[in-house]
Amino acid sequence: MSQPAFETESQNGEVALSSERPRYSKFALKHKFSLINPSFYRFVLVGGGSFIIDASMYFLLIEFVFTGDTGAAQFARAIAMLVGLLLTWIGHRYYSFGKRKQLSAKAQFKWVVLVAVCSISVNFIGFSLMHTLLPQHTLASLFSLGFGVGLGLVVNWLGANYLTYRNVAAQAKQLCGLTK
């Protein structure tokens, strides 16, 4: 009786037959769905840096620009969020996913805003759900915050990796039937 042949895909995309059962699914190999991916670490670094700048700018605006104006907190937050969003987009475009052939800047920024809205929504829903279900305690509030941020990070990573900063050249090859 002959050995079964399995289709395997190498890192450079070549497909070959092997008698050894693959350790990863075809989906995982095809989409490189892994947290070991270096772009994921760059993604977290850019996002974390942008968050620090966003939060710092918000507190500086409240402390030194809008002092004593209670209604200006939302305006300060909107300015800081816009700066954070722009920094995140630039950082991801040129650092996290800079090696990919990308969409035009205008088209890409539309995706950035859409993915950010989805990520913020999932973050808030996850936070609200945990905050409602758990007892009112400081640790529970921190867990709720972390839970929401984690959900938002997953949605943001998937949206950024597969929509906003997708590899346009690889997508074009797939559409033309040049790759599997």
Backbone as JSON, one array per atom type, in Angstrom:
{
  "sequence": "MSQPAFETESQNGEVALSSERPRYSKFALKHKFSLINPSFYRFVLVGGGSFIIDASMYFLLIEFVFTGDTGAAQFARAIAMLVGLLLTWIGHRYYSFGKRKQLSAKAQFKWVVLVAVCSISVNFIGFSLMHTLLPQHTLASLFSLGFGVGLGLVVNWLGANYLTYRNVAAQAKQLCGLTK",
  "N": [[0.85, -1.17, 0.0], [0.57, 2.22, -0.81], [2.04, 5.28, 0.39], [0.09, 8.03, 1.64], [-0.24, 11.12, -0.16], [0.42, 14.43, 0.65], [-0.48, 17.78, 0.07], [1.72, 20.37, 0.4], [2.71, 23.66, 1.41], [5.31, 25.88, 1.02], [7.16, 28.53, 2.73], [7.74, 30.43, 0.78], [5.67, 30.15, -0.95], [5.57, 28.03, -2.74], [4.14, 25.0, -3.92], [4.12, 21.6, -3.07], [4.22, 17.98, -3.22], [4.1, 15.7, -0.53], [4.97, 13.0, 1.66], [4.74, 13.37, 4.28], [2.6, 14.38, 6.84], [1.16, 17.6, 6.92], [1.98, 20.14, 9.34], [0.49, 22.37, 9.78], [-2.64, 23.86, 8.9], [-3.99, 24.22, 5.55], [-5.22, 26.68, 5.28], [-3.97, 28.23, 7.29], [-1.34, 28.25, 6.36], [-1.67, 29.42, 3.84], [-2.71, 31.98, 4.41], [-0.95, 32.87, 6.24], [-1.58, 33.05, 8.97], [-0.68, 33.96, 11.79], [0.67, 34.77, 14.96], [3.32, 35.03, 15.1], [4.22, 36.43, 13.05], [6.23, 39.07, 11.95], [5.15, 41.56, 11.26], [2.98, 41.79, 12.93], [4.05, 42.39, 15.45], [5.23, 44.86, 14.89], [2.89, 46.2, 14.3], [1.58, 46.26, 16.82], [3.46, 47.75, 18.25], [3.41, 50.27, 16.87], [0.69, 50.93, 17.26], [0.58, 51.03, 20.08], [2.43, 53.11, 20.62], [1.12, 55.23, 19.32], [-1.19, 55.35, 20.86], [-0.13, 56.23, 23.31], [0.77, 58.79, 22.59], [-1.67, 59.9, 21.8], [-3.21, 59.8, 24.23], [-1.53, 61.37, 25.87], [-1.58, 63.81, 24.52], [-4.28, 64.45, 24.8], [-4.51, 64.82, 27.62], [-2.68, 66.94, 27.95], [-3.92, 68.95, 26.43], [-6.3, 69.3, 27.89], [-5.24, 70.1, 30.34], [-3.61, 72.41, 29.82], [-4.59, 73.95, 27.64], [-7.42, 73.99, 27.47], [-8.19, 74.76, 30.06], [-10.28, 74.69, 32.85], [-12.57, 74.75, 31.28], [-15.27, 72.95, 31.08], [-16.86, 71.86, 29.05], [-15.19, 71.46, 26.93], [-13.84, 69.09, 26.92], [-14.66, 66.97, 25.26], [-14.06, 68.06, 22.77], [-11.27, 68.31, 22.97], [-10.67, 65.62, 23.21], [-11.52, 64.68, 20.71], [-9.69, 65.99, 19.01], [-7.26, 64.86, 19.89], [-7.77, 62.14, 19.35], [-7.97, 62.2, 16.54], [-5.37, 62.99, 15.83], [-4.0, 60.76, 16.87], [-5.12, 58.72, 15.24], [-4.2, 59.52, 12.69], [-1.4, 59.33, 13.09], [-1.19, 56.59, 13.62], [-2.06, 55.51, 11.17], [-0.07, 56.49, 9.38], [2.21, 55.32, 10.56], [1.61, 52.54, 10.32], [1.35, 52.36, 7.56], [3.91, 52.95, 6.55], [5.73, 51.61, 8.22], [4.77, 49.23, 9.73], [3.44, 47.73, 7.7], [4.91, 48.37, 5.49], [6.4, 47.02, 3.53], [4.67, 45.91, 1.77], [2.84, 46.03, -1.33], [0.63, 48.55, -1.62], [-2.74, 49.95, -1.32], [-3.91, 53.07, -2.79], [-3.21, 56.14, -1.05], [-5.5, 57.66, -0.44], [-7.67, 55.83, -0.8], [-6.86, 53.94, 1.04], [-6.98, 55.33, 3.48], [-9.72, 55.6, 3.85], [-10.41, 52.96, 4.45], [-8.95, 52.74, 6.82], [-10.39, 54.43, 8.56], [-12.9, 53.13, 8.57], [-12.23, 50.56, 9.64], [-11.25, 51.41, 12.11], [-13.57, 52.49, 13.3], [-15.13, 50.14, 13.49], [-13.48, 48.64, 15.2], [-13.39, 50.26, 17.51], [-16.08, 50.16, 18.19], [-16.47, 47.39, 18.76], [-14.67, 47.16, 20.86], [-15.89, 48.86, 22.79], [-18.4, 47.58, 23.12], [-17.58, 45.06, 24.09], [-16.29, 45.88, 26.47], [-18.49, 47.1, 27.8], [-20.23, 44.91, 28.09], [-18.75, 43.12, 29.77], [-18.43, 44.84, 31.95], [-21.04, 45.09, 32.79], [-21.73, 42.45, 33.44], [-19.89, 41.61, 35.39], [-19.06, 41.98, 38.94], [-19.19, 45.2, 40.59], [-16.22, 46.35, 40.95], [-12.83, 47.38, 41.42], [-10.84, 45.7, 40.25], [-12.45, 44.18, 38.56], [-13.34, 46.17, 36.85], [-10.93, 46.87, 35.62], [-10.38, 44.44, 34.35], [-12.57, 44.4, 32.59], [-11.97, 46.61, 30.99], [-9.53, 45.73, 29.86], [-10.47, 43.45, 28.49], [-12.19, 44.58, 26.57], [-10.3, 46.15, 25.14], [-8.63, 44.11, 24.21], [-10.4, 42.68, 22.47], [-10.89, 44.73, 20.64], [-8.3, 45.06, 19.63], [-7.9, 42.63, 18.27], [-9.89, 42.81, 16.23], [-8.98, 45.13, 14.98], [-6.4, 44.3, 14.1], [-7.05, 42.2, 12.31], [-8.62, 43.63, 10.45], [-6.74, 45.56, 9.59], [-4.66, 43.96, 8.55], [-5.9, 42.36, 6.57], [-7.62, 44.01, 5.12], [-7.2, 46.96, 5.13], [-4.34, 47.31, 4.8], [-3.75, 45.39, 2.94], [-1.95, 43.23, 0.73], [-1.68, 44.43, -2.31], [-0.52, 43.58, -4.73], [-0.32, 40.77, -4.42], [-3.01, 40.18, -4.19], [-3.92, 40.9, -6.73], [-2.6, 38.99, -8.31], [-3.9, 36.67, -7.42], [-6.5, 37.15, -8.33], [-6.09, 37.08, -11.07], [-5.53, 34.47, -11.44], [-2.98, 33.49, -11.15], [-1.86, 32.44, -8.87], [-2.59, 29.97, -6.36]],
  "CA": [[0.0, 0.0, 0.0], [1.41, 3.4, -0.93], [1.87, 6.35, 1.37], [-0.74, 9.13, 1.13], [0.5, 12.33, -0.51], [-0.19, 15.65, 1.15], [-0.02, 19.01, -0.55], [2.28, 21.3, 1.38], [3.1, 24.95, 0.84], [6.46, 26.43, 1.73], [7.04, 29.94, 3.08], [7.77, 31.28, -0.41], [4.45, 29.94, -1.71], [5.65, 26.88, -3.64], [3.33, 23.86, -3.51], [4.77, 20.33, -3.4], [3.62, 16.8, -2.62], [4.96, 15.13, 0.5], [4.34, 11.9, 2.38], [4.62, 13.82, 5.66], [1.39, 15.17, 7.12], [1.52, 18.99, 7.26], [1.74, 20.51, 10.73], [-0.44, 23.48, 9.8], [-3.69, 23.75, 7.9], [-3.77, 24.97, 4.32], [-5.65, 28.05, 5.54], [-2.95, 28.92, 8.06], [-0.19, 28.47, 5.5], [-2.03, 30.34, 2.76], [-2.94, 33.33, 4.92], [0.09, 33.16, 7.23], [-2.35, 33.47, 10.15], [0.2, 33.63, 12.9], [1.13, 35.89, 15.77], [4.77, 35.06, 14.98], [4.45, 37.34, 11.96], [6.87, 40.3, 12.45], [4.3, 42.74, 11.08], [2.09, 41.89, 14.09], [4.77, 43.09, 16.51], [5.33, 46.26, 14.47], [1.53, 46.7, 14.42], [1.35, 46.53, 18.25], [4.37, 48.84, 18.62], [2.87, 51.51, 16.33], [-0.56, 51.21, 17.95], [0.89, 51.44, 21.46], [3.03, 54.44, 20.57], [0.08, 56.19, 18.96], [-2.06, 55.49, 22.03], [0.56, 57.05, 24.3], [0.73, 60.17, 22.09], [-3.09, 60.28, 21.85], [-3.58, 60.06, 25.63], [-0.73, 62.51, 26.35], [-2.1, 65.03, 23.91], [-5.57, 64.74, 25.44], [-4.29, 65.38, 28.96], [-2.04, 68.24, 27.8], [-4.94, 69.9, 25.98], [-7.2, 69.56, 29.02], [-4.51, 70.77, 31.42], [-3.01, 73.7, 29.48], [-5.3, 74.73, 26.62], [-8.83, 74.12, 27.82], [-8.28, 74.75, 31.53], [-11.51, 75.2, 33.43], [-13.7, 74.65, 30.36], [-15.75, 71.58, 31.21], [-17.46, 71.39, 27.8], [-14.18, 71.27, 25.9], [-13.2, 67.77, 27.04], [-14.97, 66.2, 24.06], [-13.3, 68.66, 21.67], [-9.87, 67.9, 23.17], [-10.6, 64.18, 22.91], [-11.63, 64.52, 19.26], [-8.41, 66.39, 18.41], [-6.25, 63.85, 20.24], [-8.08, 60.91, 18.6], [-7.63, 62.43, 15.14], [-3.9, 62.93, 15.75], [-3.65, 59.36, 17.07], [-5.51, 57.98, 14.05], [-3.26, 59.87, 11.61], [-0.09, 58.74, 13.4], [-1.32, 55.15, 13.45], [-2.13, 55.23, 9.73], [1.26, 56.71, 8.8], [3.11, 54.29, 11.09], [1.32, 51.25, 9.71], [1.58, 52.43, 6.11], [5.33, 52.96, 6.21], [6.56, 50.77, 9.08], [4.2, 47.9, 9.99], [3.13, 47.04, 6.45], [5.6, 49.13, 4.45], [6.98, 46.17, 2.49], [3.61, 45.45, 0.88], [2.29, 46.92, -2.35], [-0.6, 48.95, -0.93], [-3.74, 50.79, -1.98], [-3.58, 54.49, -2.79], [-3.37, 56.73, 0.28], [-6.89, 58.08, -0.26], [-8.48, 54.63, -0.62], [-6.44, 53.28, 2.27], [-7.45, 56.08, 4.65], [-11.13, 55.25, 4.04], [-10.4, 51.68, 5.16], [-8.46, 53.01, 8.18], [-11.5, 54.98, 9.34], [-13.91, 52.07, 8.72], [-11.72, 49.56, 10.58], [-11.19, 52.05, 13.44], [-14.94, 52.56, 13.83], [-15.51, 48.78, 13.88], [-12.65, 48.26, 16.35], [-13.86, 51.02, 18.66], [-17.4, 49.63, 18.54], [-16.29, 46.08, 19.4], [-14.01, 47.46, 22.13], [-16.88, 49.42, 23.71], [-19.4, 46.55, 23.41], [-16.94, 44.09, 24.97], [-16.13, 46.54, 27.77], [-19.81, 47.27, 28.42], [-20.74, 43.59, 28.44], [-18.04, 42.65, 30.96], [-18.71, 45.76, 33.04], [-22.4, 44.79, 33.25], [-21.81, 41.09, 33.99], [-19.01, 41.42, 36.55], [-19.37, 42.84, 40.08], [-18.58, 46.52, 40.55], [-14.99, 46.3, 41.73], [-11.74, 47.95, 40.63], [-10.23, 44.66, 39.42], [-13.41, 43.83, 37.52], [-13.31, 47.26, 35.87], [-9.69, 46.72, 34.85], [-10.58, 43.29, 33.47], [-13.5, 44.82, 31.55], [-11.2, 47.47, 30.1], [-8.61, 44.86, 29.11], [-11.26, 42.6, 27.61], [-12.6, 45.41, 25.43], [-9.11, 46.5, 24.37], [-8.21, 42.89, 23.5], [-11.31, 42.45, 21.34], [-10.62, 45.78, 19.66], [-7.0, 44.76, 19.0], [-8.1, 41.53, 17.3], [-10.62, 43.35, 15.08], [-8.09, 46.07, 14.31], [-5.35, 43.54, 13.42], [-7.63, 41.52, 11.15], [-8.98, 44.65, 9.47], [-5.53, 46.16, 9.03], [-3.88, 42.97, 7.81], [-6.61, 41.78, 5.42], [-8.4, 45.0, 4.37], [-6.57, 48.27, 4.98], [-2.96, 47.23, 4.3], [-3.59, 44.14, 2.21], [-0.95, 43.25, -0.32], [-2.42, 44.61, -3.56], [0.11, 42.76, -5.77], [-0.73, 39.38, -4.19], [-4.44, 40.1, -4.48], [-4.06, 40.95, -8.19], [-2.17, 37.68, -8.82], [-4.96, 35.71, -7.13], [-7.63, 37.44, -9.22], [-5.7, 36.68, -12.43], [-5.34, 33.02, -11.46], [-1.56, 33.17, -11.17], [-1.54, 31.66, -7.68], [-3.72, 29.22, -5.83]],
  "C": [[0.89, 1.24, 0.0], [1.07, 4.44, 0.14], [0.95, 7.42, 0.8], [0.14, 10.36, 0.84], [-0.28, 13.54, -0.03], [0.39, 16.83, 0.4], [0.5, 19.91, 0.55], [2.71, 22.58, 0.67], [4.23, 25.51, 1.69], [6.23, 27.92, 2.0], [7.03, 30.84, 1.84], [6.61, 31.0, -1.36], [4.47, 28.76, -2.66], [4.86, 25.71, -3.06], [4.03, 22.59, -3.97], [4.01, 19.2, -2.73], [4.62, 16.19, -1.65], [4.22, 13.98, 1.16], [4.14, 12.27, 3.85], [3.39, 14.7, 5.83], [1.8, 16.59, 7.52], [1.16, 19.3, 8.72], [0.72, 21.64, 10.84], [-1.48, 23.28, 8.71], [-3.33, 24.55, 6.65], [-4.15, 26.43, 4.51], [-4.55, 28.83, 6.25], [-1.72, 29.2, 7.2], [-0.49, 29.52, 4.42], [-2.12, 31.77, 3.25], [-1.89, 33.76, 5.94], [-0.54, 33.73, 8.5], [-1.56, 33.08, 11.38], [0.57, 34.9, 13.66], [2.65, 35.98, 15.77], [5.17, 36.03, 13.87], [5.06, 38.65, 12.48], [6.01, 41.54, 12.28], [3.32, 42.9, 12.24], [2.78, 42.66, 15.22], [4.95, 44.57, 16.16], [3.96, 46.94, 14.61], [1.24, 47.11, 15.87], [2.22, 47.7, 18.71], [3.84, 50.19, 18.12], [1.59, 51.9, 17.05], [-0.34, 51.68, 19.38], [1.5, 52.83, 21.53], [2.01, 55.52, 20.25], [-0.89, 56.41, 20.12], [-1.43, 56.4, 23.07], [0.53, 58.52, 23.87], [-0.7, 60.71, 22.17], [-3.48, 60.67, 23.28], [-2.83, 61.27, 26.19], [-1.26, 63.82, 25.8], [-3.44, 65.43, 24.54], [-5.36, 65.41, 26.8], [-3.6, 66.74, 28.9], [-3.04, 69.31, 27.36], [-5.88, 70.27, 27.12], [-6.5, 70.4, 30.09], [-4.09, 72.19, 31.06], [-3.78, 74.55, 28.48], [-6.73, 75.01, 27.04], [-9.04, 74.1, 29.33], [-9.58, 75.39, 31.99], [-12.73, 75.12, 32.54], [-14.2, 73.21, 30.34], [-16.34, 71.02, 29.92], [-16.44, 71.08, 26.72], [-13.5, 69.9, 25.96], [-13.45, 66.93, 25.79], [-14.19, 66.74, 22.86], [-11.83, 68.26, 21.76], [-9.7, 66.43, 22.83], [-10.66, 63.94, 21.41], [-10.32, 64.9, 18.57], [-7.35, 65.33, 18.66], [-6.5, 62.54, 19.48], [-7.72, 61.05, 17.13], [-6.12, 62.36, 14.93], [-3.43, 61.48, 15.91], [-3.96, 58.5, 15.86], [-4.56, 58.25, 12.89], [-1.88, 59.26, 11.84], [-0.11, 57.22, 13.21], [-1.31, 54.78, 11.97], [-0.75, 55.38, 9.08], [2.24, 55.64, 9.26], [2.87, 52.93, 10.47], [1.64, 51.25, 8.22], [3.07, 52.29, 5.77], [6.2, 52.03, 7.05], [5.99, 49.35, 9.22], [4.01, 47.1, 8.71], [3.81, 47.69, 5.27], [6.17, 48.3, 3.32], [5.94, 45.67, 1.48], [3.29, 46.5, -0.18], [0.89, 47.26, -1.87], [-1.55, 49.74, -1.84], [-3.24, 52.23, -2.01], [-3.86, 55.05, -1.39], [-4.82, 57.11, 0.55], [-7.79, 56.88, 0.01], [-8.15, 53.95, 0.7], [-6.96, 54.01, 3.51], [-8.93, 55.82, 4.91], [-11.24, 53.93, 4.8], [-9.94, 51.87, 6.6], [-9.6, 53.48, 9.06], [-12.56, 53.91, 9.6], [-13.47, 51.02, 9.74], [-11.64, 50.15, 11.99], [-12.57, 52.13, 14.08], [-15.4, 51.17, 14.29], [-14.76, 48.35, 15.14], [-13.11, 48.97, 17.62], [-15.21, 50.49, 19.14], [-17.29, 48.3, 19.28], [-15.64, 46.26, 20.77], [-15.05, 47.92, 23.16], [-17.94, 48.38, 24.09], [-18.82, 45.5, 24.36], [-16.75, 44.64, 26.38], [-17.46, 46.63, 28.51], [-20.39, 45.95, 28.89], [-20.08, 43.08, 29.71], [-18.34, 43.53, 32.17], [-20.1, 45.5, 33.64], [-22.46, 43.43, 33.96], [-21.0, 40.89, 35.27], [-19.42, 42.33, 37.7], [-18.63, 44.17, 39.98], [-17.38, 46.56, 41.51], [-13.88, 46.83, 40.84], [-11.1, 46.91, 39.72], [-11.16, 44.23, 38.28], [-13.45, 44.91, 36.44], [-12.06, 47.19, 35.0], [-9.79, 45.54, 33.89], [-11.49, 43.67, 32.3], [-12.79, 45.69, 30.52], [-10.26, 46.64, 29.23], [-9.31, 43.96, 28.12], [-11.67, 43.37, 26.36], [-11.42, 45.77, 24.54], [-8.61, 45.28, 23.58], [-9.08, 42.58, 22.3], [-11.06, 43.48, 20.24], [-9.31, 45.54, 18.92], [-7.15, 43.67, 17.95], [-8.81, 42.04, 16.05], [-9.73, 44.29, 14.28], [-7.0, 45.34, 13.52], [-5.91, 42.86, 12.17], [-8.01, 42.51, 10.06], [-7.76, 45.27, 8.8], [-4.81, 45.18, 8.11], [-4.58, 42.52, 6.52], [-7.43, 42.79, 4.62], [-7.59, 46.26, 4.08], [-5.2, 48.18, 4.31], [-2.72, 45.93, 3.55], [-2.59, 44.33, 1.08], [-1.66, 43.28, -1.67], [-1.84, 43.74, -4.66], [-0.31, 41.3, -5.63], [-2.2, 39.19, -4.52], [-4.67, 40.09, -5.99], [-3.65, 39.62, -8.82], [-3.27, 36.64, -8.6], [-6.13, 35.91, -8.08], [-7.35, 36.99, -10.66], [-5.49, 35.17, -12.54], [-3.9, 32.6, -11.5], [-1.1, 32.39, -9.95], [-2.79, 30.93, -7.22], [-4.44, 29.98, -4.77]]
}
